Every structure is written in structure tokens, then in C-alpha cells.
Amino acid sequence: MDFQIVSGIPLPKGTGRPRKYDINIEAMDVGDMVMIPIDKSKVDSEVIIIRNFVRRYAKKNSGTKFTTRKIEGGVGVWRIS
């Protein structure tokens, strides 16, 4: 089987998996907090998803730090630096 090599074809943009929670952490300043309302029975599993999203963002954007906590009524995300 022969394959043809073609030049000049741009790489299609990867779509990836869409975010489950569209948290606008890019707009947060130090000291800001965003509250994500989540049912009490689902908080334990959903906080892991939110923490992973925040960690990925902080890793890609050095100089930003966040903390995520379970709070009454859902999950809170604070920007700490």
C-alpha cells in the first residue's frame, strides 16, 4: 500500500473535551472568590473535577495560585496569588 505525502496542509484545531463547569477564573483578581452551587450529595465527586480544572489552569499560567474548598451550598474557588 502506497501513501502520498502532501505538504502545506494546516493541522486542524483540536476540539478537546468541553468544560463541565465554565468557571471564568481568567478574570479573577487576588482575593476574589467564585462559588459553584452543587447539590450536597454530589459535592465530593464534583469538587475533584473543579480542583483538576483549577490546577491545570494554574500550571499553564505561572504566577497564579488558587485554593478550592467545599463550602455550604457547593464549592468555592479563591485566587490567592
C-alpha distances in whole Angstrom, upper triangle without the diagonal:
4,7,10,13,16,20,23,22,25,24,25,29,28,31,32,34,37,41,43,46,46,48,49,50,49,52,54,57,59,61,59,58,56,57,54,56,54,56,58,56,52,53,52,49,48,50,47,45,47,48,44,44,47,45,42,44,46,44,42,45,47,51,51,52,53,54,54,56,57,60,62,60,57,55,56,54,57,56,57,56
4,7,10,13,16,20,19,22,22,24,27,27,30,31,34,37,40,43,46,45,48,48,49,48,51,53,56,57,60,58,58,55,56,54,56,55,56,58,56,53,54,53,49,49,50,47,45,47,47,44,43,46,45,41,43,45,43,41,44,46,50,50,51,52,54,54,56,57,60,62,60,57,55,56,54,56,55,56,55
4,7,10,13,16,15,18,18,20,23,24,27,28,31,34,37,40,42,42,44,45,45,44,48,50,52,54,56,55,54,52,53,51,53,52,54,56,54,50,51,50,47,46,47,45,42,44,44,41,40,43,42,38,40,42,40,37,41,43,46,46,48,49,51,50,53,54,57,59,57,54,52,53,51,53,51,53,52
4,6,10,13,13,16,17,19,22,23,26,28,31,34,37,40,42,42,44,44,45,43,47,49,51,53,56,54,54,52,53,51,53,52,54,56,55,51,52,51,48,47,48,45,43,44,45,41,40,43,42,38,39,42,39,37,40,42,46,46,48,49,51,51,54,55,58,60,58,54,52,53,51,52,51,53,51
4,7,10,10,13,14,17,20,22,25,27,30,33,36,39,41,40,42,42,43,41,44,46,49,50,53,52,52,50,51,49,52,51,53,55,54,50,51,50,47,46,47,44,41,43,43,39,38,41,40,36,37,39,37,34,37,39,43,43,45,46,49,49,52,53,56,58,56,53,51,51,49,50,48,50,48
4,7,7,11,12,15,18,20,23,25,29,31,34,37,40,38,41,40,41,39,42,45,47,49,52,50,50,48,50,48,50,50,52,54,54,50,50,50,46,45,46,44,41,42,42,39,37,40,39,35,36,38,36,33,36,38,42,42,44,45,48,48,51,52,55,57,55,52,50,50,47,49,47,49,47
4,6,9,11,14,17,20,23,25,29,31,34,37,39,38,39,39,39,37,40,43,45,47,50,48,48,47,49,47,50,50,52,54,54,50,50,49,46,45,45,43,40,41,41,38,36,38,38,34,34,37,34,31,34,36,39,40,42,44,46,47,50,52,54,57,55,51,49,49,46,47,45,47,45
4,6,9,12,15,18,21,24,27,29,32,35,37,35,37,36,37,34,37,40,42,44,47,46,46,44,46,45,48,48,50,53,52,48,48,48,45,43,44,42,39,39,40,37,35,37,36,32,32,35,33,30,32,34,37,38,40,42,44,45,48,50,52,55,53,49,47,47,44,45,43,45,43
4,7,9,12,15,18,21,24,26,29,32,34,32,35,34,35,33,36,38,41,43,46,44,44,42,44,42,45,45,47,50,49,45,45,45,42,40,41,39,36,37,38,34,32,34,34,30,30,33,31,28,30,33,36,36,39,40,43,43,46,47,50,52,50,46,44,44,42,43,41,43,42
4,6,9,12,15,18,21,23,26,29,31,29,31,30,31,29,32,35,37,39,42,40,40,39,40,39,41,41,44,47,46,42,42,42,39,37,38,36,33,33,34,31,29,31,31,27,27,30,28,25,27,29,33,33,35,36,39,39,42,44,46,48,46,43,41,41,38,39,37,40,38
4,6,9,12,14,18,20,23,26,28,26,28,28,29,27,30,33,35,37,40,38,38,36,38,36,39,38,41,43,43,39,39,39,36,34,35,33,30,30,31,28,26,28,28,24,24,27,25,22,25,27,31,31,33,34,36,36,39,41,43,46,44,40,38,38,35,37,35,37,36
4,6,9,12,15,17,20,23,25,24,26,26,27,25,28,31,34,36,38,36,36,34,35,33,36,36,38,41,40,36,37,37,34,32,33,31,27,28,29,26,24,27,27,23,23,26,25,22,24,27,31,30,32,32,35,35,38,39,41,43,41,38,36,36,34,35,34,36,35
4,6,9,13,14,17,20,22,20,22,22,23,22,25,27,30,32,35,33,32,30,32,30,32,32,35,38,37,33,33,34,31,28,29,28,24,25,26,23,21,23,23,20,19,23,22,19,21,24,27,26,28,29,31,31,34,35,38,40,38,34,32,32,30,31,30,33,32
4,6,9,11,14,17,19,19,21,21,22,21,24,27,29,31,34,31,31,29,30,28,30,30,32,35,34,30,30,30,27,25,26,25,21,22,23,20,18,21,21,17,18,21,20,17,20,23,26,25,27,27,29,29,32,33,35,37,35,32,30,30,28,30,29,31,30
4,7,8,11,14,16,16,18,19,20,20,23,25,28,30,32,30,29,26,27,25,27,27,29,32,31,28,28,28,25,23,24,23,19,20,22,19,16,19,20,17,17,21,20,18,20,24,27,25,26,26,28,27,30,30,33,34,32,29,27,28,26,28,27,30,30
4,6,9,12,15,14,17,18,19,19,22,24,27,29,31,28,27,25,25,23,25,25,27,29,28,25,25,25,22,20,21,19,16,17,19,16,14,17,17,14,15,19,18,16,19,22,25,23,24,24,25,24,27,28,30,32,30,27,25,26,24,26,26,28,28
4,7,9,12,12,15,17,18,19,22,23,27,28,29,27,25,23,23,20,22,21,23,26,25,21,22,22,18,17,18,17,13,15,17,14,12,16,17,14,15,19,18,17,20,23,26,23,24,23,24,22,24,25,27,29,27,23,22,23,22,24,25,27,28
4,6,9,9,12,14,16,17,19,21,24,26,27,25,23,20,20,17,19,19,21,24,24,20,20,21,18,15,17,16,13,13,16,14,11,15,16,14,14,18,19,17,19,23,25,22,23,21,22,21,23,23,25,27,24,21,20,21,20,23,23,26,26
4,5,6,9,11,13,14,17,18,21,23,24,21,19,16,16,14,16,16,19,21,21,17,17,18,15,13,14,13,10,10,13,11,8,11,14,12,12,16,17,16,18,21,23,20,20,18,19,17,19,20,22,23,21,18,16,17,16,19,19,23,23
4,6,9,12,14,16,18,19,22,24,24,21,19,16,15,12,13,12,15,18,17,14,14,15,13,10,12,12,8,9,12,11,9,12,15,14,14,18,19,19,20,23,25,21,21,18,19,16,18,18,19,21,18,15,14,16,15,19,20,23,24
4,6,9,11,14,15,16,19,21,21,18,15,12,11,8,11,11,14,17,17,14,13,15,13,10,11,12,9,7,11,11,9,11,14,14,13,16,18,18,19,22,23,19,19,16,16,14,16,15,17,18,16,13,12,13,12,15,17,20,22
4,6,9,11,12,13,17,19,20,17,15,11,12,10,13,14,17,20,21,18,17,19,17,13,14,15,12,10,13,13,10,11,15,14,12,16,18,17,17,21,21,18,18,16,17,15,17,18,19,20,18,15,14,14,13,15,16,20,21
4,6,8,10,10,14,16,16,13,11,8,9,8,12,14,17,19,21,18,16,18,17,13,13,14,12,9,11,12,9,9,13,13,11,13,16,16,15,18,19,15,15,13,14,13,15,16,17,19,17,14,12,11,9,12,12,16,17
4,5,6,7,11,14,15,11,11,9,11,11,15,17,21,23,25,22,20,22,21,17,16,18,15,12,14,15,11,10,14,14,11,13,16,15,14,17,17,14,14,13,15,14,17,18,19,21,19,17,14,13,11,12,12,15,16
4,5,5,9,11,12,9,9,8,11,12,16,18,22,23,25,22,20,21,20,17,16,16,15,11,12,13,10,8,11,12,8,10,13,13,11,14,14,10,11,9,12,12,15,17,18,21,20,17,14,12,9,9,8,12,12
4,6,8,11,13,11,12,12,15,16,19,21,25,27,29,26,23,25,24,20,19,20,18,15,15,15,12,10,13,12,9,10,13,12,10,12,12,10,12,11,14,15,19,21,22,24,23,21,18,15,12,12,10,13,13
4,7,10,12,9,11,11,14,16,19,22,25,27,29,27,24,26,26,22,21,22,20,17,17,18,15,13,16,16,12,13,16,15,13,15,14,12,13,13,16,17,19,21,22,24,23,21,18,15,13,12,10,13,13
4,7,8,6,8,8,12,14,18,20,24,25,28,25,23,24,24,21,19,20,19,15,16,17,15,12,15,16,12,12,16,16,13,15,13,10,11,10,13,14,16,19,19,21,21,19,16,13,10,9,7,10,10
4,6,6,9,11,15,17,21,23,27,28,30,28,25,26,27,24,21,23,22,18,18,20,17,14,16,18,14,13,17,17,14,14,12,10,11,11,13,15,18,20,20,23,23,21,18,15,12,9,7,8,8
4,6,9,12,15,18,21,24,27,28,30,28,25,26,27,24,21,22,22,19,18,20,18,14,16,18,15,13,17,17,14,14,11,9,9,9,11,14,16,19,19,22,23,21,18,14,11,8,5,5,5
4,7,10,13,16,19,22,25,25,28,27,23,24,26,23,20,22,22,18,18,20,19,15,17,20,17,15,19,20,17,17,14,12,11,10,11,13,14,17,17,19,20,19,16,12,10,7,6,6,8
4,7,10,13,16,19,23,23,26,24,21,23,24,21,18,20,20,16,16,19,17,14,17,19,16,15,19,20,17,18,15,12,12,10,11,12,14,16,15,18,18,16,14,10,8,6,6,8,10
4,7,10,13,16,19,19,22,21,18,19,21,18,15,18,17,14,14,17,15,13,16,18,16,15,19,20,18,19,17,14,12,10,10,10,11,13,12,14,14,13,10,7,5,4,7,9,12
4,7,10,13,16,17,20,18,15,18,18,15,13,16,15,12,13,16,14,12,15,17,15,16,19,20,18,20,19,15,14,11,11,10,11,12,11,13,12,10,8,6,5,7,9,12,15
4,6,9,13,14,17,15,12,15,16,13,12,15,14,11,13,16,15,13,17,19,17,18,21,22,21,23,22,18,17,13,12,10,10,10,9,10,9,7,6,4,6,9,12,15,18
4,6,10,12,14,12,10,13,13,10,10,13,12,9,12,15,13,13,16,18,17,18,21,22,22,24,23,20,18,15,13,11,11,10,9,10,8,6,5,6,8,11,14,17,20
4,7,9,12,10,9,13,13,11,11,14,14,12,15,17,16,16,20,21,20,22,25,26,26,28,27,23,22,18,16,13,12,10,9,9,6,4,7,9,11,15,18,21,24
4,6,8,7,6,10,10,8,9,13,12,11,14,16,16,17,20,21,21,23,25,26,27,29,29,25,23,19,17,14,12,10,10,9,6,4,7,10,13,17,20,22,25
4,6,6,6,10,11,10,11,14,14,14,17,19,19,20,23,24,25,26,28,30,30,32,32,28,26,22,20,16,15,11,11,10,7,7,10,13,16,20,23,26,29
4,6,5,8,10,10,11,14,15,15,17,19,20,21,23,25,26,27,29,31,31,33,32,29,26,22,20,16,13,10,10,8,7,7,10,13,17,20,23,25,29
4,6,7,9,10,11,14,15,16,17,20,21,22,24,25,26,28,30,31,32,34,34,30,28,24,22,18,16,12,13,12,11,10,12,16,19,22,26,28,31
4,6,6,6,9,11,11,12,14,16,17,18,20,22,23,24,26,28,29,31,31,28,25,22,19,16,14,11,13,13,11,9,11,14,17,20,23,26,29
4,6,5,6,9,10,10,12,14,15,16,18,20,21,22,24,26,26,28,28,25,22,18,16,12,10,7,9,10,9,6,7,11,13,17,20,22,25
4,6,6,7,10,11,11,13,15,16,17,19,21,22,23,25,26,28,28,25,22,19,16,12,11,8,11,13,12,10,10,13,15,18,21,23,25
4,6,6,7,9,10,12,13,15,16,18,19,21,22,24,25,27,28,25,22,19,17,13,13,11,14,15,14,11,11,14,16,19,22,24,26
4,5,5,6,9,10,11,13,14,16,17,19,20,22,23,25,26,22,20,17,15,11,11,10,13,14,13,9,9,12,13,17,19,21,24
4,5,5,6,9,10,10,12,14,15,16,18,20,21,22,23,19,17,14,11,8,8,7,10,13,12,9,7,9,10,13,16,18,21
4,5,5,6,9,10,10,12,14,15,16,18,20,21,22,19,17,14,12,9,10,10,14,16,16,12,10,12,12,15,17,19,21
4,6,5,6,9,10,11,13,14,16,17,19,21,22,19,17,14,14,11,12,12,16,18,17,13,11,13,12,16,17,20,21
4,5,5,6,9,10,11,12,14,16,17,19,19,16,14,11,11,8,10,11,13,16,15,11,8,10,9,12,14,16,18
4,5,5,6,9,10,10,12,14,15,16,17,14,12,9,8,6,9,11,14,17,17,13,10,10,9,11,13,14,16
4,5,5,6,9,10,10,12,14,16,17,15,13,11,11,10,13,14,17,20,20,16,13,14,12,14,15,17,18
4,6,5,6,9,10,11,12,15,16,13,12,11,12,11,14,15,18,21,20,16,13,13,11,13,14,16,17
4,5,5,6,9,10,11,12,13,10,9,7,8,8,12,14,17,20,19,16,12,11,8,10,10,12,13
4,5,5,6,9,10,11,12,10,8,8,9,10,13,16,19,22,22,18,15,14,11,12,12,13,13
4,6,5,6,9,11,13,11,11,11,13,13,17,19,22,25,24,21,17,17,14,15,14,16,15
4,5,5,6,9,11,8,9,9,12,13,17,19,22,25,24,20,17,16,13,13,12,14,13
4,5,5,6,8,5,6,7,10,12,16,19,21,25,25,21,18,16,12,12,10,11,10
4,6,6,9,8,9,11,13,15,19,22,24,28,28,24,21,19,16,16,14,14,13
4,6,10,9,11,13,16,17,21,24,26,30,29,26,22,21,17,17,15,16,14
4,6,6,9,11,15,17,21,24,26,29,29,25,22,20,16,16,13,14,11
4,6,8,11,15,18,21,25,27,30,30,27,23,21,17,16,13,13,10
4,7,10,14,17,20,24,25,29,29,27,23,20,16,14,11,10,7
4,7,11,13,17,20,22,25,26,23,19,16,13,11,7,8,5
4,7,10,14,17,19,23,23,20,17,14,10,9,6,5,5
4,7,10,14,15,19,19,17,13,10,7,5,4,5,7
4,7,10,12,16,17,14,11,8,6,5,7,7,10
4,7,9,13,14,11,7,6,5,6,9,10,13
4,6,10,11,9,6,5,7,8,12,13,16
4,7,8,6,5,6,9,11,15,16,20
4,6,6,5,6,10,12,16,17,21
4,6,8,9,13,15,19,20,24
4,7,9,13,16,19,21,25
4,7,10,13,17,19,23
4,7,10,14,16,19
4,7,10,12,16
4,7,10,12
4,6,9
4,6
4
